């Protein structure tokens, strides 16, 4: 999937209707101060099984466990 061109948050809020329609076709990256802070996607893309939003606590737990290396059997 190509990285979508980002839209400044102020532009997104001023022209929400336009970007809502665009989100039906493709993900719209929303940026603030030059960094992407979120995405607007249509309901079909949001409900796909590959897109599963995770609560912050689960994301943090998954991040801390990535560095865990199980002990090797003797």
The 8 nearest C-alpha neighbors of each residue, nearest first, counted from 0:
[[1, 2, 3, 26, 25, 4, 27, 44],
 [2, 0, 3, 4, 26, 25, 28, 27],
 [1, 3, 0, 4, 28, 5, 26, 27],
 [4, 2, 1, 5, 28, 27, 26, 25],
 [3, 5, 28, 2, 6, 27, 29, 1],
 [6, 4, 28, 29, 30, 3, 7, 27],
 [5, 7, 29, 30, 28, 11, 8, 10],
 [6, 8, 30, 10, 9, 29, 31, 11],
 [9, 7, 11, 10, 30, 29, 31, 12],
 [8, 10, 12, 11, 7, 13, 31, 6],
 [11, 9, 13, 7, 8, 12, 14, 6],
 [10, 12, 8, 14, 15, 9, 13, 7],
 [13, 11, 15, 9, 14, 10, 8, 16],
 [12, 14, 10, 11, 15, 9, 8, 16],
 [15, 13, 11, 12, 16, 17, 10, 18],
 [14, 16, 12, 18, 11, 17, 13, 19],
 [17, 15, 19, 18, 14, 20, 13, 21],
 [16, 18, 20, 19, 15, 14, 21, 11],
 [17, 19, 21, 15, 20, 16, 22, 14],
 [20, 18, 16, 22, 21, 17, 15, 23],
 [19, 21, 18, 23, 17, 22, 16, 24],
 [20, 22, 18, 23, 24, 19, 25, 17],
 [23, 21, 40, 25, 19, 41, 26, 24],
 [22, 24, 41, 21, 20, 25, 40, 19],
 [25, 23, 22, 21, 26, 20, 41, 40],
 [26, 24, 22, 23, 21, 27, 40, 41],
 [25, 27, 40, 22, 39, 38, 28, 3],
 [26, 28, 39, 38, 22, 29, 25, 3],
 [27, 29, 38, 5, 37, 6, 3, 26],
 [30, 28, 6, 37, 5, 35, 8, 38],
 [31, 29, 35, 7, 34, 36, 8, 6],
 [30, 32, 33, 34, 8, 7, 36, 35],
 [31, 33, 34, 30, 7, 35, 8, 36],
 [32, 34, 31, 30, 35, 7, 5, 36],
 [35, 33, 30, 31, 32, 36, 29, 5],
 [36, 34, 30, 29, 37, 28, 31, 33],
 [35, 37, 30, 29, 34, 31, 38, 28],
 [38, 36, 29, 35, 28, 39, 30, 27],
 [39, 37, 28, 27, 29, 40, 26, 36],
 [38, 40, 27, 26, 22, 28, 37, 41],
 [41, 39, 26, 22, 45, 44, 38, 27],
 [40, 42, 23, 22, 44, 43, 45, 39],
 [41, 43, 45, 44, 46, 40, 23, 47],
 [44, 42, 46, 45, 41, 47, 23, 40],
 [43, 45, 47, 46, 42, 41, 40, 50],
 [46, 44, 42, 43, 47, 50, 41, 40],
 [45, 47, 43, 44, 42, 48, 50, 51],
 [48, 46, 44, 49, 50, 45, 43, 51],
 [47, 49, 50, 46, 51, 45, 44, 43],
 [48, 50, 47, 51, 46, 45, 44, 52],
 [51, 49, 48, 47, 45, 52, 46, 44],
 [50, 52, 49, 53, 48, 45, 47, 46],
 [53, 51, 50, 54, 45, 55, 58, 49],
 [54, 52, 51, 57, 58, 55, 56, 50],
 [53, 55, 57, 56, 58, 52, 59, 51],
 [54, 56, 58, 57, 59, 53, 60, 52],
 [57, 55, 59, 58, 54, 60, 53, 61],
 [56, 58, 60, 59, 55, 54, 61, 53],
 [59, 57, 55, 61, 56, 60, 62, 53],
 [58, 60, 62, 56, 57, 61, 55, 63],
 [59, 61, 57, 63, 62, 58, 56, 64],
 [62, 60, 58, 64, 59, 63, 57, 65],
 [63, 61, 59, 60, 65, 64, 58, 66],
 [62, 64, 60, 61, 65, 59, 66, 67],
 [63, 65, 67, 61, 66, 62, 60, 68],
 [66, 64, 67, 62, 63, 61, 68, 60],
 [65, 67, 64, 68, 63, 62, 61, 69],
 [66, 68, 64, 65, 69, 63, 70, 62],
 [69, 67, 66, 70, 65, 64, 71, 63],
 [68, 70, 71, 67, 72, 66, 64, 65],
 [71, 69, 72, 68, 73, 67, 66, 64],
 [70, 72, 69, 73, 68, 67, 66, 65],
 [71, 73, 70, 69, 68, 67, 66, 64],
 [72, 71, 70, 69, 68, 67, 66, 64]]
